[in-house]
Amino acid sequence: MGKRADQNGPAPARRPDCYLNVVRGLEEIAVSELSQLDAEVLPTRPSKVFFSCPGDPRRLLDLRSAMHIYAFVVEHTGCPHDSSAQAWLERIARQLDLGPALALHAAVHGTVGTPSFRITGARSGRHEYTSPEIAAWVGTGVQAQTSWPVDLEHYDYDIEVELVDDRALFGLRLGARWRERHAKPVYHPASLNPTVAYAMIALIGRDADDTFLDPACGGGTLLTERAALGRARLILGGDIWPTALQYASATLTAAKAPAALVHWDAGHLPLLADSVDRIASNLPFGHRVGSGPVARSFYRRLLPEICRVLRPGGAAALLTSRRRWLRQTVSDNPGLRPDRCLRLILGGKEAFIFLLSRAG
């Protein structure tokens, strides 16, 4: 099902230089990270953050909250929902002013002699055509304007066209996609999106004197992300599954991340009380630990341990799709104070980041 028209959000108040695709629900994290670059953020909409780009645009490639990074080309409304969209999109593509976006691309990657290109199409809403058809129609228009050759694999420019209902947003990709920017030697089957891992850590903060814990670390994404963000006294993770620890070990080694791994049962942590400053974990949603009753039992064993090892004033970020399970378990542990719950859309499904703190 596509997004409703009223979910499109407002158009940018003025022409932005760039925009980010982010996990829906984490727009505020991207805005905060951009503020560190003195970017001027324009009105956002779900999963999109538009902004100006002061200074060296190569700094944008270091953004950890971004799924994709684009130079803004143009945005139009009024795209037909039927096959007449072909003529409409081809006409728009022939008239694209690519100059500002190409200048930003050159500032990031250098100039390109005779470039090749591809078009990436995406859509949300009710349309009588497919995303590949959008790409083909826009590609015809761009090629008519520029005479650039198409190369779907070894392209110089990747132009994305995203349709949400009747709104068409054109952008030139500036940086590698998030999986390429956060490449791993192996992927754990339930590996966490690194941009979500960054957001969880940003939400609870960090300090060079921290002991940071992921009690159910899986493939080690949170540990790797925490290590990438700066020093800590100790970065520690564990899991009950030996295979998960093998994935985590390979990931940490490849990233040269100084973290320790322990084989343990997260419901019985071999740690002293009040010994951890910050906790972040991607909790099993059900299928990773068996049936619903088994998963709920895991939550009931884990939360008291988090409460025990987290120091007074310490903070935790827990990701789950089982909001009711976690909310109930937190209420059964009065030493944990629920501070906030953020709703995300991951892989088309709801997930929630629970922010907790340890009562003094």
C-alpha positions as a Markdown table, in Angstrom:
| # | Residue | x | y | z |
|---|---|---|---|---|
| 1 | Met | 0.0 | 0.0 | 0.0 |
| 2 | Gly | 1.3 | 3.5 | -0.8 |
| 3 | Lys | 1.4 | 6.5 | 1.5 |
| 4 | Arg | -1.6 | 8.7 | 1.5 |
| 5 | Ala | -1.3 | 12.1 | -0.1 |
| 6 | Asp | -1.5 | 13.9 | 3.2 |
| 7 | Gln | 1.7 | 12.1 | 4.3 |
| 8 | Asn | 3.8 | 13.8 | 1.6 |
| 9 | Gly | 4.7 | 16.7 | 3.8 |
| 10 | Pro | 5.3 | 20.3 | 2.6 |
| 11 | Ala | 7.5 | 21.2 | -0.3 |
| 12 | Pro | 10.8 | 22.8 | 0.7 |
| 13 | Ala | 10.3 | 26.6 | 1.3 |
| 14 | Arg | 13.1 | 27.3 | -1.1 |
| 15 | Arg | 15.4 | 25.3 | -3.4 |
| 16 | Pro | 17.6 | 23.1 | -1.2 |
| 17 | Asp | 21.1 | 22.0 | -2.2 |
| 18 | Cys | 20.7 | 18.4 | -1.0 |
| 19 | Tyr | 18.5 | 16.0 | 0.8 |
| 20 | Leu | 18.8 | 12.8 | 2.7 |
| 21 | Asn | 16.8 | 9.6 | 2.7 |
| 22 | Val | 16.5 | 8.4 | 6.3 |
| 23 | Val | 14.7 | 5.7 | 8.2 |
| 24 | Arg | 11.2 | 7.0 | 8.7 |
| 25 | Gly | 10.9 | 8.1 | 12.3 |
| 26 | Leu | 14.5 | 9.2 | 12.6 |
| 27 | Glu | 14.4 | 12.5 | 10.8 |
| 28 | Glu | 15.2 | 14.4 | 14.0 |
| 29 | Ile | 18.5 | 12.4 | 14.3 |
| 30 | Ala | 19.5 | 13.5 | 10.8 |
| 31 | Val | 18.6 | 17.1 | 11.6 |
| 32 | Ser | 20.7 | 17.0 | 14.7 |
| 33 | Glu | 23.7 | 15.5 | 12.8 |
| 34 | Leu | 23.4 | 18.1 | 10.0 |
| 35 | Ser | 23.4 | 20.9 | 12.6 |
| 36 | Gln | 26.9 | 19.8 | 13.5 |
| 37 | Leu | 27.9 | 20.8 | 10.0 |
| 38 | Asp | 26.1 | 24.1 | 10.2 |
| 39 | Ala | 23.7 | 23.1 | 7.5 |
| 40 | Glu | 20.5 | 25.0 | 7.2 |
| 41 | Val | 17.7 | 22.4 | 7.4 |
| 42 | Leu | 14.5 | 23.2 | 5.5 |
| 43 | Pro | 11.1 | 21.7 | 6.2 |
| 44 | Thr | 11.3 | 17.9 | 6.4 |
| 45 | Arg | 8.8 | 15.2 | 5.5 |
| 46 | Pro | 8.7 | 11.5 | 6.4 |
| 47 | Ser | 12.0 | 9.9 | 5.5 |
| 48 | Lys | 13.3 | 13.1 | 3.8 |
| 49 | Val | 15.5 | 15.9 | 5.2 |
| 50 | Phe | 16.2 | 18.8 | 2.8 |
| 51 | Phe | 19.0 | 21.3 | 3.6 |
| 52 | Ser | 21.6 | 23.8 | 2.3 |
| 53 | Cys | 25.2 | 22.7 | 2.0 |
| 54 | Pro | 27.7 | 25.2 | 3.3 |
| 55 | Gly | 31.4 | 24.4 | 3.2 |
| 56 | Asp | 33.0 | 21.3 | 1.7 |
| 57 | Pro | 30.2 | 18.9 | 0.6 |
| 58 | Arg | 32.6 | 15.9 | 1.0 |
| 59 | Arg | 31.8 | 16.1 | 4.7 |
| 60 | Leu | 28.3 | 14.8 | 3.8 |
| 61 | Leu | 29.8 | 11.4 | 3.1 |
| 62 | Asp | 30.5 | 11.1 | 6.9 |
| 63 | Leu | 26.9 | 11.4 | 7.9 |
| 64 | Arg | 25.9 | 8.3 | 9.8 |
| 65 | Ser | 22.2 | 8.9 | 10.0 |
| 66 | Ala | 21.7 | 9.0 | 6.2 |
| 67 | Met | 20.5 | 6.0 | 4.2 |
| 68 | His | 21.2 | 7.9 | 0.9 |
| 69 | Ile | 22.6 | 11.3 | 0.2 |
| 70 | Tyr | 21.5 | 13.3 | -2.9 |
| 71 | Ala | 22.1 | 16.6 | -4.6 |
| 72 | Phe | 18.6 | 18.1 | -5.2 |
| 73 | Val | 17.7 | 18.5 | -8.9 |
| 74 | Val | 14.0 | 19.4 | -9.0 |
| 75 | Glu | 10.6 | 18.5 | -7.6 |
| 76 | His | 7.3 | 18.7 | -9.6 |
| 77 | Thr | 3.7 | 17.9 | -8.7 |
| 78 | Gly | 1.0 | 16.7 | -11.1 |
| 79 | Cys | 2.5 | 13.5 | -12.4 |
| 80 | Pro | -0.3 | 11.4 | -13.9 |
| 81 | His | -1.2 | 8.1 | -12.3 |
| 82 | Asp | -1.9 | 6.4 | -15.6 |
| 83 | Ser | 0.2 | 5.6 | -18.6 |
| 84 | Ser | 0.2 | 9.3 | -19.7 |
| 85 | Ala | 2.9 | 9.7 | -17.1 |
| 86 | Gln | 5.4 | 8.5 | -19.7 |
| 87 | Ala | 5.1 | 11.6 | -21.8 |
| 88 | Trp | 5.0 | 13.8 | -18.6 |
| 89 | Leu | 8.2 | 12.3 | -17.2 |
| 90 | Glu | 10.1 | 12.3 | -20.5 |
| 91 | Arg | 9.2 | 16.0 | -20.9 |
| 92 | Ile | 10.4 | 16.9 | -17.4 |
| 93 | Ala | 13.6 | 14.8 | -17.9 |
| 94 | Arg | 14.4 | 16.7 | -21.1 |
| 95 | Gln | 14.2 | 20.0 | -19.3 |
| 96 | Leu | 16.1 | 19.1 | -16.1 |
| 97 | Asp | 18.6 | 21.7 | -15.0 |
| 98 | Leu | 21.4 | 19.3 | -13.8 |
| 99 | Gly | 24.0 | 22.0 | -13.5 |
| 100 | Pro | 23.9 | 22.7 | -9.7 |
| 101 | Ala | 23.7 | 19.0 | -8.8 |
| 102 | Leu | 26.6 | 18.1 | -11.2 |
| 103 | Ala | 28.7 | 20.9 | -9.6 |
| 104 | Leu | 28.1 | 19.4 | -6.1 |
| 105 | His | 28.9 | 15.9 | -7.5 |
| 106 | Ala | 32.2 | 17.2 | -9.0 |
| 107 | Ala | 33.1 | 18.9 | -5.6 |
| 108 | Val | 32.7 | 15.5 | -4.0 |
| 109 | His | 34.1 | 13.1 | -6.6 |
| 110 | Gly | 36.0 | 15.2 | -9.1 |
| 111 | Thr | 35.0 | 16.0 | -12.7 |
| 112 | Val | 33.9 | 13.4 | -15.1 |
| 113 | Gly | 34.9 | 13.5 | -18.8 |
| 114 | Thr | 32.2 | 11.7 | -20.8 |
| 115 | Pro | 29.9 | 10.4 | -18.1 |
| 116 | Ser | 27.6 | 7.4 | -18.1 |
| 117 | Phe | 24.4 | 7.3 | -16.1 |
| 118 | Arg | 21.6 | 5.2 | -14.8 |
| 119 | Ile | 18.1 | 6.1 | -13.5 |
| 120 | Thr | 16.7 | 4.6 | -10.3 |
| 121 | Gly | 13.0 | 4.7 | -10.1 |
| 122 | Ala | 10.9 | 4.4 | -6.9 |
| 123 | Arg | 7.2 | 5.0 | -6.2 |
| 124 | Ser | 4.7 | 5.0 | -3.4 |
| 125 | Gly | 1.0 | 5.3 | -4.1 |
| 126 | Arg | -1.4 | 4.0 | -6.7 |
| 127 | His | 0.1 | 4.1 | -10.2 |
| 128 | Glu | -0.7 | 2.1 | -13.3 |
| 129 | Tyr | 3.0 | 1.6 | -14.0 |
| 130 | Thr | 6.1 | 0.2 | -12.3 |
| 131 | Ser | 9.3 | 1.7 | -10.9 |
| 132 | Pro | 11.4 | 0.2 | -13.8 |
| 133 | Glu | 9.1 | 1.9 | -16.2 |
| 134 | Ile | 9.6 | 5.2 | -14.4 |
| 135 | Ala | 13.4 | 4.7 | -14.7 |
| 136 | Ala | 13.1 | 3.9 | -18.5 |
| 137 | Trp | 10.9 | 6.9 | -19.3 |
| 138 | Val | 13.1 | 9.4 | -17.4 |
| 139 | Gly | 16.3 | 7.8 | -18.9 |
| 140 | Thr | 14.9 | 8.4 | -22.3 |
| 141 | Gly | 14.5 | 12.1 | -21.5 |
| 142 | Val | 17.9 | 12.5 | -19.9 |
| 143 | Gln | 19.6 | 10.8 | -22.8 |
| 144 | Ala | 17.8 | 13.0 | -25.3 |
| 145 | Gln | 19.1 | 16.1 | -23.4 |
| 146 | Thr | 22.6 | 15.0 | -22.6 |
| 147 | Ser | 23.6 | 12.2 | -25.1 |
| 148 | Trp | 25.2 | 10.4 | -22.1 |
| 149 | Pro | 25.4 | 6.6 | -22.5 |
| 150 | Val | 23.4 | 4.4 | -20.1 |
| 151 | Asp | 25.4 | 2.0 | -17.9 |
| 152 | Leu | 23.5 | 0.2 | -15.2 |
| 153 | Glu | 26.5 | -1.2 | -13.4 |
| 154 | His | 29.5 | 1.1 | -13.9 |
| 155 | Tyr | 27.7 | 4.4 | -14.1 |
| 156 | Asp | 29.2 | 7.8 | -13.2 |
| 157 | Tyr | 25.9 | 9.4 | -12.3 |
| 158 | Asp | 22.9 | 7.8 | -10.5 |
| 159 | Ile | 19.8 | 9.9 | -10.9 |
| 160 | Glu | 16.9 | 8.9 | -8.7 |
| 161 | Val | 13.3 | 9.7 | -9.4 |
| 162 | Glu | 10.9 | 9.1 | -6.5 |
| 163 | Leu | 7.2 | 9.4 | -7.0 |
| 164 | Val | 4.9 | 9.8 | -4.0 |
| 165 | Asp | 1.4 | 9.9 | -5.4 |
| 166 | Asp | 1.6 | 12.8 | -7.9 |
| 167 | Arg | 4.8 | 14.3 | -6.6 |
| 168 | Ala | 8.1 | 13.6 | -8.5 |
| 169 | Leu | 11.4 | 14.3 | -6.7 |
| 170 | Phe | 14.6 | 14.2 | -8.8 |
| 171 | Gly | 18.0 | 13.8 | -7.1 |
| 172 | Leu | 21.6 | 13.0 | -8.1 |
| 173 | Arg | 23.1 | 10.5 | -5.7 |
| 174 | Leu | 26.3 | 11.9 | -4.0 |
| 175 | Gly | 27.4 | 9.1 | -1.8 |
| 176 | Ala | 27.4 | 5.4 | -1.6 |
| 177 | Arg | 24.3 | 3.6 | -0.4 |
| 178 | Trp | 24.2 | 2.8 | 3.3 |
| 179 | Arg | 25.1 | -0.9 | 2.9 |
| 180 | Glu | 28.1 | 0.1 | 0.8 |
| 181 | Arg | 29.2 | 2.8 | 3.3 |
| 182 | His | 28.8 | 0.3 | 6.2 |
| 183 | Ala | 30.1 | -2.8 | 4.4 |
| 184 | Lys | 30.6 | -5.9 | 6.5 |
| 185 | Pro | 32.5 | -9.1 | 5.8 |
| 186 | Val | 29.5 | -11.1 | 6.7 |
| 187 | Tyr | 25.8 | -10.4 | 7.4 |
| 188 | His | 24.0 | -11.8 | 10.4 |
| 189 | Pro | 20.4 | -12.8 | 9.3 |
| 190 | Ala | 18.9 | -10.2 | 11.6 |
| 191 | Ser | 21.6 | -7.6 | 11.2 |
| 192 | Leu | 20.6 | -4.1 | 12.3 |
| 193 | Asn | 20.6 | -1.2 | 9.9 |
| 194 | Pro | 23.7 | 0.8 | 10.9 |
| 195 | Thr | 21.8 | 4.1 | 10.6 |
| 196 | Val | 19.4 | 2.9 | 13.3 |
| 197 | Ala | 22.3 | 1.8 | 15.4 |
| 198 | Tyr | 23.8 | 5.3 | 15.1 |
| 199 | Ala | 20.4 | 6.8 | 16.1 |
| 200 | Met | 20.1 | 4.6 | 19.2 |
| 201 | Ile | 23.6 | 5.6 | 20.4 |
| 202 | Ala | 22.9 | 9.3 | 19.6 |
| 203 | Leu | 19.7 | 9.2 | 21.6 |
| 204 | Ile | 21.4 | 7.9 | 24.8 |
| 205 | Gly | 24.6 | 9.9 | 24.3 |
| 206 | Arg | 28.2 | 8.7 | 24.8 |
| 207 | Asp | 31.3 | 9.6 | 26.8 |
| 208 | Ala | 34.9 | 8.5 | 26.7 |
| 209 | Asp | 34.6 | 7.1 | 30.2 |
| 210 | Asp | 31.5 | 5.0 | 29.4 |
| 211 | Thr | 31.1 | 1.3 | 29.8 |
| 212 | Phe | 28.8 | 0.5 | 26.9 |
| 213 | Leu | 26.9 | -2.8 | 26.7 |
| 214 | Asp | 24.8 | -4.7 | 24.1 |
| 215 | Pro | 23.6 | -7.7 | 26.0 |
| 216 | Ala | 22.1 | -9.4 | 22.9 |
| 217 | Cys | 24.6 | -8.2 | 20.3 |
| 218 | Gly | 23.8 | -10.5 | 17.3 |
| 219 | Gly | 26.1 | -9.5 | 14.4 |
| 220 | Gly | 27.7 | -6.7 | 16.4 |
| 221 | Thr | 26.4 | -3.6 | 14.5 |
| 222 | Leu | 25.8 | -1.6 | 17.7 |
| 223 | Leu | 29.2 | -2.4 | 19.0 |
| 224 | Thr | 30.9 | -1.4 | 15.8 |
| 225 | Glu | 28.9 | 1.8 | 15.5 |
| 226 | Arg | 29.7 | 2.8 | 19.1 |
| 227 | Ala | 33.4 | 2.1 | 18.5 |
| 228 | Ala | 33.3 | 4.3 | 15.4 |
| 229 | Leu | 31.9 | 7.2 | 17.3 |
| 230 | Gly | 34.8 | 7.6 | 19.7 |
| 231 | Arg | 36.6 | 6.2 | 22.8 |
| 232 | Ala | 34.9 | 4.4 | 25.6 |
| 233 | Arg | 36.2 | 2.8 | 28.8 |
| 234 | Leu | 34.8 | -0.5 | 27.6 |
| 235 | Ile | 32.6 | -1.7 | 24.7 |
| 236 | Leu | 31.1 | -5.0 | 25.6 |
| 237 | Gly | 28.7 | -7.4 | 23.9 |
| 238 | Gly | 27.5 | -10.9 | 24.3 |
| 239 | Asp | 25.0 | -13.4 | 22.8 |
| 240 | Ile | 23.8 | -16.9 | 23.6 |
| 241 | Trp | 24.2 | -18.0 | 20.0 |
| 242 | Pro | 27.9 | -18.9 | 19.1 |
| 243 | Thr | 27.1 | -18.3 | 15.4 |
| 244 | Ala | 26.1 | -14.7 | 16.2 |
| 245 | Leu | 29.3 | -14.2 | 18.1 |
| 246 | Gln | 31.2 | -15.4 | 15.0 |
| 247 | Tyr | 29.5 | -12.9 | 12.9 |
| 248 | Ala | 30.1 | -10.2 | 15.4 |
| 249 | Ser | 33.8 | -11.1 | 15.7 |
| 250 | Ala | 34.3 | -10.9 | 12.0 |
| 251 | Thr | 32.5 | -7.5 | 11.8 |
| 252 | Leu | 34.5 | -6.0 | 14.7 |
| 253 | Thr | 37.8 | -7.3 | 13.3 |
| 254 | Ala | 37.1 | -5.9 | 9.9 |
| 255 | Ala | 36.2 | -2.5 | 11.4 |
| 256 | Lys | 39.2 | -2.6 | 13.8 |
| 257 | Ala | 36.7 | -1.9 | 16.6 |
| 258 | Pro | 38.0 | -2.3 | 20.1 |
| 259 | Ala | 35.2 | -4.3 | 21.7 |
| 260 | Ala | 35.0 | -7.4 | 23.8 |
| 261 | Leu | 32.6 | -10.3 | 23.1 |
| 262 | Val | 31.4 | -12.8 | 25.7 |
| 263 | His | 29.3 | -16.0 | 25.3 |
| 264 | Trp | 26.4 | -15.6 | 27.8 |
| 265 | Asp | 22.8 | -15.7 | 28.5 |
| 266 | Ala | 21.5 | -12.1 | 28.5 |
| 267 | Gly | 19.0 | -13.1 | 31.2 |
| 268 | His | 21.8 | -13.9 | 33.6 |
| 269 | Leu | 24.6 | -11.4 | 32.9 |
| 270 | Pro | 28.0 | -12.1 | 34.6 |
| 271 | Leu | 28.4 | -8.4 | 35.4 |
| 272 | Leu | 28.4 | -6.5 | 38.7 |
| 273 | Ala | 25.5 | -4.4 | 39.7 |
| 274 | Asp | 25.7 | -0.7 | 38.6 |
| 275 | Ser | 28.6 | -1.4 | 36.4 |
| 276 | Val | 27.3 | -0.2 | 33.0 |
| 277 | Asp | 26.8 | 3.4 | 31.9 |
| 278 | Arg | 24.8 | 2.9 | 28.7 |
| 279 | Ile | 23.0 | 0.0 | 27.0 |
| 280 | Ala | 21.7 | -0.3 | 23.5 |
| 281 | Ser | 20.3 | -3.5 | 22.0 |
| 282 | Asn | 18.2 | -4.8 | 19.1 |
| 283 | Leu | 16.0 | -7.1 | 21.0 |
| 284 | Pro | 14.7 | -10.4 | 19.5 |
| 285 | Phe | 11.3 | -9.8 | 18.0 |
| 286 | Gly | 10.1 | -13.4 | 18.2 |
| 287 | His | 11.5 | -15.5 | 15.3 |
| 288 | Arg | 15.1 | -15.3 | 16.5 |
| 289 | Val | 14.2 | -16.9 | 19.9 |
| 290 | Gly | 11.3 | -19.1 | 18.9 |
| 291 | Ser | 7.7 | -18.7 | 19.7 |
| 292 | Gly | 5.9 | -15.7 | 21.2 |
| 293 | Pro | 5.9 | -17.2 | 24.8 |
| 294 | Val | 9.6 | -17.9 | 24.5 |
| 295 | Ala | 10.3 | -14.4 | 23.4 |
| 296 | Arg | 8.2 | -12.8 | 26.1 |
| 297 | Ser | 10.0 | -15.0 | 28.6 |
| 298 | Phe | 13.3 | -13.6 | 27.3 |
| 299 | Tyr | 12.1 | -10.1 | 27.8 |
| 300 | Arg | 11.0 | -10.9 | 31.4 |
| 301 | Arg | 14.5 | -12.2 | 32.2 |
| 302 | Leu | 16.4 | -9.5 | 30.3 |
| 303 | Leu | 14.8 | -6.3 | 31.7 |
| 304 | Pro | 15.6 | -7.1 | 35.4 |
| 305 | Glu | 19.3 | -7.7 | 34.4 |
| 306 | Ile | 19.4 | -4.4 | 32.5 |
| 307 | Cys | 18.0 | -2.7 | 35.6 |
| 308 | Arg | 20.6 | -4.4 | 37.8 |
| 309 | Val | 23.7 | -3.7 | 35.8 |
| 310 | Leu | 22.8 | -0.2 | 34.6 |
| 311 | Arg | 24.1 | 2.5 | 37.0 |
| 312 | Pro | 21.8 | 5.0 | 38.6 |
| 313 | Gly | 21.3 | 7.8 | 36.0 |
| 314 | Gly | 22.4 | 5.4 | 33.2 |
| 315 | Ala | 20.5 | 5.3 | 29.9 |
| 316 | Ala | 19.3 | 2.5 | 27.6 |
| 317 | Ala | 17.9 | 2.3 | 24.1 |
| 318 | Leu | 16.0 | -0.9 | 23.2 |
| 319 | Leu | 14.7 | -1.7 | 19.7 |
| 320 | Thr | 11.7 | -4.0 | 19.3 |
| 321 | Ser | 8.6 | -4.5 | 17.2 |
| 322 | Arg | 6.8 | -5.9 | 20.3 |
| 323 | Arg | 5.8 | -2.6 | 21.9 |
| 324 | Arg | 3.3 | -4.1 | 24.2 |
| 325 | Trp | 5.6 | -6.8 | 25.5 |
| 326 | Leu | 8.4 | -4.4 | 26.3 |
| 327 | Arg | 6.1 | -1.8 | 27.8 |
| 328 | Gln | 4.6 | -4.4 | 30.1 |
| 329 | Thr | 8.0 | -5.7 | 31.1 |
| 330 | Val | 9.3 | -2.2 | 31.8 |
| 331 | Ser | 6.3 | -1.5 | 34.1 |
| 332 | Asp | 7.2 | -4.7 | 36.0 |
| 333 | Asn | 10.7 | -3.2 | 36.8 |
| 334 | Pro | 10.2 | 0.1 | 38.6 |
| 335 | Gly | 13.9 | 0.8 | 38.7 |
| 336 | Leu | 13.7 | 1.5 | 35.0 |
| 337 | Arg | 12.1 | 4.8 | 34.0 |
| 338 | Pro | 10.5 | 4.9 | 30.5 |
| 339 | Asp | 11.5 | 8.3 | 29.0 |
| 340 | Arg | 10.4 | 8.1 | 25.4 |
| 341 | Cys | 9.3 | 5.8 | 22.6 |
| 342 | Leu | 10.1 | 6.5 | 18.9 |
| 343 | Arg | 8.1 | 4.8 | 16.2 |
| 344 | Leu | 10.1 | 3.7 | 13.1 |
| 345 | Ile | 9.3 | 2.0 | 9.8 |
| 346 | Leu | 11.9 | -0.7 | 9.1 |
| 347 | Gly | 11.4 | -2.8 | 6.0 |
| 348 | Gly | 7.8 | -1.6 | 5.7 |
| 349 | Lys | 7.0 | -2.7 | 9.3 |
| 350 | Glu | 6.7 | -0.9 | 12.6 |
| 351 | Ala | 9.5 | -0.9 | 15.1 |
| 352 | Phe | 10.0 | 1.1 | 18.3 |
| 353 | Ile | 13.0 | 2.5 | 20.1 |
| 354 | Phe | 12.3 | 2.6 | 23.8 |
| 355 | Leu | 14.5 | 5.1 | 25.7 |
| 356 | Leu | 14.9 | 4.1 | 29.4 |
| 357 | Ser | 16.9 | 5.4 | 32.3 |
| 358 | Arg | 17.8 | 3.9 | 35.6 |
| 359 | Ala | 16.1 | 5.6 | 38.6 |
| 360 | Gly | 18.5 | 6.9 | 41.2 |
